[in-house]
Amino acid sequence: MTPDTEPLPRISILARIAAALPCWSVMLGAGLAAVLIRNVIEAMRAAETAGIAAVAAGMAQANLSIVIALYLAIFLTMIAVVVAVIRNFTAAKTVSPSAWFFVVIGTLAIVPLGLVWEGDSLLMGALMSRGNVALIAPNIQICLILTLATAGVFSLIVLAVSIIPLRPFMRAKRKWAGVVVLVLMEIVLIGLAAGFQVHMSWLQRVGLRQSF
C-alpha cells in the first residue's frame, strides 16, 4: 500500500465518549429537574393553598438534581482532560476529534439546562411578585417540555457522534486545541455549579423563613 492510498487514521471513540459523558450528565440533570418542577406545579394545582415553604422545598429539590449533575460533569470533564493530555504524549493508531466536536456537544448539553432555568425563573418570578401562577403556567410547561425533548434528542445525537465514524474534517488540526476547549468547558461547568448551588441555598432559606 502506497502512502497515497494509505487510509487516514480513525477518530478515537474513547476520546469522544470521555467528552460526551459530562454532557450526558448535564442533560440528565436538566431533564430530572424539569420532571420535579412539573411535579411542583401539579402539586400547586392540586392544593391551591400550598405554602411558600412547600413550593421552595420542591424547587430546591429540583435544583439539587442539577447541582449534583454539574458536579459529576466537572469530575467527568477532568477525566476527559486527562485522557486528551495523555493522548497528546503517546503514540496511538487513532487521532483526537476536532475542537469543534467538543464545542458542539457542549453547546447541545447547555440548551436543556437553559430551558429548565427559564422555567424555574418564570415560576419563582411569579411567586415573588405575588402574581397569578396559572397565567404563566403554560409558558413554564412549554419550557419544561422543551427541556425534556431537547435532553432526550440531544443525548441521542451526542451518542451517535460519539460512536459512529466521523468524516476526516472532524480530526484535530491543532494538537492542544481540544484540551483547551475541554478546560474552558470545565471552567463553565464550575461557574454553573456555583450559580445553581447559590440558587438552591436561597430556595432552602426561603423554605425555612417561609417568605421571600
C-alpha positions as CSV (number, residue, x, y, z in Angstrom):
1,M,0.0,0.0,0.0
2,T,1.5,3.3,-1.0
3,P,1.4,6.5,1.1
4,D,-1.1,8.0,-1.3
5,T,-3.6,5.1,-0.8
6,E,-3.0,4.6,2.9
7,P,-6.2,5.1,4.9
8,L,-6.5,8.1,7.2
9,P,-6.4,7.2,11.0
10,R,-9.8,7.0,12.6
11,I,-11.1,9.5,15.2
12,S,-10.8,8.0,18.7
13,I,-14.1,6.7,20.1
14,L,-12.6,6.8,23.6
15,A,-11.8,10.5,23.4
16,R,-15.2,11.2,22.1
17,I,-17.1,9.2,24.8
18,A,-14.9,10.7,27.5
19,A,-16.0,14.2,26.4
20,A,-19.7,13.1,25.9
21,L,-20.1,11.7,29.5
22,P,-20.2,15.2,31.2
23,C,-22.7,16.3,28.5
24,W,-25.0,13.4,29.3
25,S,-24.7,14.2,33.0
26,V,-25.8,17.8,32.5
27,M,-28.7,16.8,30.2
28,L,-29.8,14.1,32.6
29,G,-29.8,16.6,35.5
30,A,-31.8,19.2,33.5
31,G,-34.3,16.5,32.5
32,L,-34.8,15.3,36.0
33,A,-35.2,18.9,37.3
34,A,-37.9,19.5,34.6
35,V,-39.8,16.5,35.9
36,L,-39.5,17.7,39.5
37,I,-40.6,21.2,38.6
38,R,-43.6,19.8,36.8
39,N,-44.5,17.9,40.0
40,V,-44.3,21.1,41.9
41,I,-46.7,22.8,39.5
42,E,-49.1,19.8,39.7
43,A,-49.0,19.9,43.5
44,M,-49.8,23.6,43.5
45,R,-52.8,22.9,41.2
46,A,-54.0,20.1,43.5
47,A,-53.6,22.2,46.6
48,E,-54.1,25.9,45.8
49,T,-53.2,26.8,49.3
50,A,-49.8,25.3,49.1
51,G,-47.4,27.4,51.2
52,I,-44.2,29.1,50.1
53,A,-42.2,26.6,52.2
54,A,-43.6,23.6,50.3
55,V,-43.0,25.2,46.9
56,A,-39.5,26.4,47.8
57,A,-38.6,22.9,49.1
58,G,-39.8,21.3,45.9
59,M,-37.8,23.8,43.8
60,A,-34.8,23.3,45.9
61,Q,-35.0,19.5,45.3
62,A,-35.2,20.2,41.5
63,N,-32.2,22.4,41.7
64,L,-30.3,19.8,43.7
65,S,-30.6,17.3,40.8
66,I,-28.9,20.0,38.6
67,V,-26.2,20.7,41.2
68,I,-25.3,17.0,41.5
69,A,-25.3,16.6,37.8
70,L,-23.0,19.6,37.3
71,Y,-20.5,18.4,40.0
72,L,-20.5,15.0,38.3
73,A,-19.9,16.7,35.0
74,I,-17.0,18.6,36.5
75,F,-15.4,15.3,37.6
76,L,-16.0,13.6,34.2
77,T,-14.6,16.6,32.3
78,M,-11.4,16.4,34.4
79,I,-11.2,12.7,33.3
80,A,-11.7,13.8,29.7
81,V,-8.9,16.4,30.0
82,V,-6.6,13.8,31.4
83,V,-7.4,11.4,28.5
84,A,-6.8,14.2,26.0
85,V,-3.5,15.1,27.5
86,I,-2.3,11.5,27.7
87,R,-3.2,11.0,24.1
88,N,-1.1,14.0,23.1
89,F,2.0,12.4,24.7
90,T,1.5,8.9,23.5
91,A,1.5,7.2,20.1
92,A,-1.9,6.0,19.1
93,K,-3.5,4.5,16.0
94,T,-6.4,6.9,16.2
95,V,-6.5,10.7,16.3
96,S,-8.3,13.1,18.6
97,P,-11.5,14.8,17.5
98,S,-11.5,18.4,16.4
99,A,-12.0,21.1,19.0
100,W,-15.3,21.9,17.2
101,F,-16.6,18.4,18.3
102,F,-16.2,19.5,21.9
103,V,-17.8,22.9,21.2
104,V,-20.8,21.3,19.5
105,I,-21.6,18.7,22.1
106,G,-21.0,21.1,24.9
107,T,-23.5,23.6,23.4
108,L,-26.1,20.8,23.0
109,A,-25.7,20.0,26.7
110,I,-26.3,23.6,27.8
111,V,-29.5,24.0,25.8
112,P,-31.8,21.9,28.1
113,L,-30.1,23.5,31.1
114,G,-31.0,26.9,29.8
115,L,-34.6,25.9,29.2
116,V,-35.2,24.4,32.6
117,W,-33.6,27.6,34.2
118,E,-36.1,29.7,32.2
119,G,-39.0,27.6,33.6
120,D,-37.6,27.9,37.1
121,S,-37.2,31.7,36.7
122,L,-40.7,32.1,35.4
123,L,-42.2,30.2,38.3
124,M,-40.1,31.9,41.0
125,G,-40.7,35.3,39.5
126,A,-44.4,34.9,39.6
127,L,-44.3,33.7,43.2
128,M,-42.0,36.6,44.3
129,S,-44.3,39.2,42.6
130,R,-47.4,37.6,44.1
131,G,-48.6,37.1,40.5
132,N,-51.1,34.5,39.3
133,V,-49.0,31.4,38.5
134,A,-51.9,30.0,36.5
135,L,-51.4,32.7,33.9
136,I,-47.8,31.8,33.2
137,A,-48.1,28.1,33.8
138,P,-48.5,27.3,30.0
139,N,-45.2,29.1,29.4
140,I,-43.5,27.2,32.2
141,Q,-44.9,23.9,30.8
142,I,-43.5,24.8,27.4
143,C,-40.0,25.3,28.8
144,L,-40.2,22.1,30.7
145,I,-41.5,20.1,27.8
146,L,-38.7,21.5,25.6
147,T,-36.2,20.7,28.3
148,L,-37.3,17.0,28.2
149,A,-37.4,16.9,24.4
150,T,-34.1,18.5,23.8
151,A,-32.4,16.5,26.6
152,G,-33.6,13.3,25.0
153,V,-32.9,14.2,21.4
154,F,-29.6,15.8,22.1
155,S,-28.5,12.8,24.2
156,L,-29.1,10.6,21.2
157,I,-27.2,12.9,18.9
158,V,-24.2,13.1,21.2
159,L,-24.3,9.3,21.5
160,A,-24.4,8.9,17.7
161,V,-21.5,11.3,17.0
162,S,-19.5,9.6,19.8
163,I,-19.6,6.1,18.3
164,I,-20.1,6.4,14.5
165,P,-17.1,7.1,12.2
166,L,-16.7,10.8,11.6
167,R,-15.6,12.5,8.4
168,P,-11.9,13.4,8.1
169,F,-12.6,17.1,8.5
170,M,-13.5,16.4,12.2
171,R,-10.0,15.3,13.0
172,A,-8.0,17.6,15.3
173,K,-5.8,20.1,13.3
174,R,-4.0,21.5,16.3
175,K,-2.6,19.2,19.0
176,W,-3.8,21.1,22.1
177,A,-6.9,22.8,20.8
178,G,-9.2,20.0,22.1
179,V,-7.5,20.2,25.6
180,V,-8.0,24.0,25.7
181,V,-11.7,23.6,24.8
182,L,-12.2,20.9,27.5
183,V,-10.5,23.2,30.1
184,L,-12.9,26.0,29.1
185,M,-15.8,23.6,29.4
186,E,-14.6,22.8,32.9
187,I,-14.5,26.5,33.9
188,V,-18.0,27.0,32.5
189,L,-19.3,23.9,34.5
190,I,-17.7,25.2,37.7
191,G,-19.4,28.6,37.2
192,L,-22.7,27.0,36.5
193,A,-22.4,24.6,39.5
194,A,-21.6,27.6,41.8
195,G,-24.6,29.6,40.4
196,F,-27.1,26.7,40.9
197,Q,-25.6,26.0,44.3
198,V,-26.3,29.6,45.4
199,H,-29.8,29.4,43.9
200,M,-30.5,26.2,45.7
201,S,-29.3,27.6,49.0
202,W,-31.5,30.6,48.6
203,L,-34.5,28.4,48.0
204,Q,-33.7,26.4,51.1
205,R,-33.6,29.6,53.1
206,V,-36.9,30.7,51.7
207,G,-38.4,27.4,52.7
208,L,-37.1,27.9,56.3
209,R,-38.3,31.5,56.5
210,Q,-41.5,30.8,54.6
211,S,-41.1,34.1,52.9
212,F,-39.0,35.8,50.2
